[in-house]
Amino acid sequence: MGQAIYEIIGTSGEWRVRHDGQAANVYETKESAFEAAVAAASLALRQGHEVRVSAPGSETATGAANTG
């Protein structure tokens, strides 16, 4: 089987999961994007793919936009 690579990209309040060159869905927090990526990666792993998930560090714990 091939590789399944999930990359968390974006900035505060607008995070995406890039996979196969596409990053369609928008997530408010980096944490929610990460959870979506891990769910997809889990399915890929069950199908026999090598899996990679990466996420950048950020100034806030969740990567959410600062409202104050």
SVG drawing of the C-alpha trace seen along z (x, -y; Angstrom):
<svg xmlns="http://www.w3.org/2000/svg" viewBox="-15 -42 21 45">
<polyline fill="none" stroke="black" stroke-width="0.4" points="0.0,0.0 1.0,-3.6 1.5,-6.5 -1.3,-8.6 0.0,-12.0 -2.2,-14.5 -0.8,-17.9 -2.5,-20.5 -2.1,-23.9 -3.5,-27.4 -3.7,-30.2 -5.8,-31.1 -9.5,-30.4 -8.9,-28.9 -7.2,-25.5 -7.3,-22.8 -6.1,-19.3 -4.1,-18.9 -4.3,-15.4 -3.6,-14.4 -3.1,-18.0 -6.5,-19.1 -7.5,-21.0 -11.3,-21.5 -12.7,-21.6 -12.1,-24.5 -11.8,-24.1 -11.9,-26.8 -9.2,-25.2 -6.0,-23.4 -7.1,-20.7 -10.3,-20.0 -8.4,-19.8 -6.0,-17.4 -8.8,-15.2 -10.3,-15.0 -6.8,-14.1 -6.3,-11.4 -9.8,-9.9 -8.9,-9.8 -5.4,-8.4 -6.9,-5.6 -9.0,-4.5 -6.0,-4.6 -3.9,-2.6 -6.6,0.1 -6.4,0.3 -2.6,1.0 -1.2,-2.5 1.8,-4.0 0.5,-7.1 2.0,-10.4 0.2,-13.3 1.9,-16.6 0.8,-19.8 2.6,-23.1 3.1,-24.6 1.2,-27.8 1.0,-30.5 -2.4,-29.3 -3.1,-25.8 -5.8,-25.1 -4.7,-27.3 -8.0,-29.3 -8.1,-32.9 -7.6,-35.4 -10.8,-37.2 -9.6,-39.7"/>
</svg>
